[in-house]
Amino acid sequence: MRHMNLVTARATVTPDNSDYKEIFNHLNELEFRAIPIAIAQNMVDDEQFDKILSEYINYIFYFEELILTKQYAKAKKMTELCAKALNIKNDDVLFEIMDAVQEEQCLR
């Protein structure tokens, strides 16, 4: 059914499995229609959350890369990021968000 574009994956990020990009690409190769990813918050302490946040920031940049290279079909599978991006009405706001994320990453 995956090959018919009928099945959505549901991935969970844990302290032992926190590379959003790797998780997404693995599930994308398996041909899931959409790939929402969420944190298992009950398993994450503050130190681990910082690491997961860093991975999430990398995932946001990967989403941006897909958009800039017009890989829209792949980017649309990142349902949580795609939904947030579609809610942004003004390109300047999107760039401000990306700048803030980049600044946060540089501070780490």
C-alpha positions in Angstrom: 0.0 0.0 0.0 3.0 2.3 0.6 3.9 2.0 -3.1 0.4 3.2 -4.0 0.9 6.3 -1.8 -1.8 5.3 0.7 0.1 5.0 3.9 1.4 7.7 6.3 4.3 7.0 8.6 4.4 8.3 12.2 8.0 8.7 13.5 9.0 9.4 17.1 12.3 11.0 18.0 13.9 9.7 21.2 17.3 10.4 22.8 18.7 7.4 21.1 17.2 8.2 17.7 17.2 12.0 17.2 18.5 12.6 13.7 15.3 14.0 12.1 16.8 14.1 8.6 18.0 10.5 8.7 14.6 9.4 10.0 12.8 11.3 7.4 15.0 10.1 4.5 14.7 6.5 5.6 10.9 6.7 5.7 10.8 8.6 2.4 12.8 5.9 0.7 10.1 3.4 1.9 7.6 5.6 -0.1 5.3 6.8 2.7 2.8 9.4 1.6 3.5 11.7 4.6 6.0 11.6 7.4 5.1 13.5 10.6 7.8 13.3 13.3 7.2 14.0 17.0 9.4 14.0 20.1 8.7 11.3 22.8 8.8 14.1 25.4 8.3 11.8 28.4 11.7 10.2 27.5 13.7 13.4 27.2 15.5 15.3 29.9 16.8 18.9 29.5 20.3 17.9 28.2 18.8 15.5 25.7 16.2 18.0 24.6 19.0 20.4 23.7 20.5 17.8 21.4 17.1 17.0 19.9 16.5 20.7 19.4 19.8 21.0 17.5 18.7 18.1 15.3 15.4 19.8 14.7 17.1 23.0 13.6 19.1 20.9 11.1 15.8 19.4 9.9 14.4 22.9 9.3 17.4 23.8 7.2 16.9 20.6 5.2 13.3 21.6 4.6 14.5 25.0 3.4 17.0 23.3 1.1 14.3 21.1 -0.4 12.1 24.2 -1.0 15.0 26.2 -2.6 15.8 23.3 -4.9 12.1 22.9 -5.8 11.8 19.4 -4.4 8.3 20.2 -3.3 6.9 16.7 -3.3 9.5 15.6 -0.8 9.2 18.7 1.3 5.4 18.3 1.5 5.9 15.0 3.2 7.4 16.9 6.1 3.9 17.5 7.3 4.6 19.4 10.5 7.0 21.8 8.8 5.0 22.2 5.7 1.9 23.1 7.7 3.8 25.7 9.6 5.3 27.2 6.5 1.9 27.4 4.7 0.6 29.4 7.7 3.3 32.1 7.1 1.7 34.6 4.8 4.7 36.9 4.3 8.0 35.9 2.9 9.8 38.4 5.1 8.4 36.7 8.1 9.7 33.3 6.9 13.2 34.8 6.3 13.1 36.3 9.8 12.3 32.9 11.3 15.1 31.2 9.3 17.5 34.0 10.4 16.5 33.5 14.0 17.0 29.7 13.7 20.4 30.2 12.1 21.4 32.7 14.8 20.3 30.2 17.5 22.4 27.5 15.8 25.5 29.8 15.7 25.2 30.4 19.4 25.5 26.7 20.2 
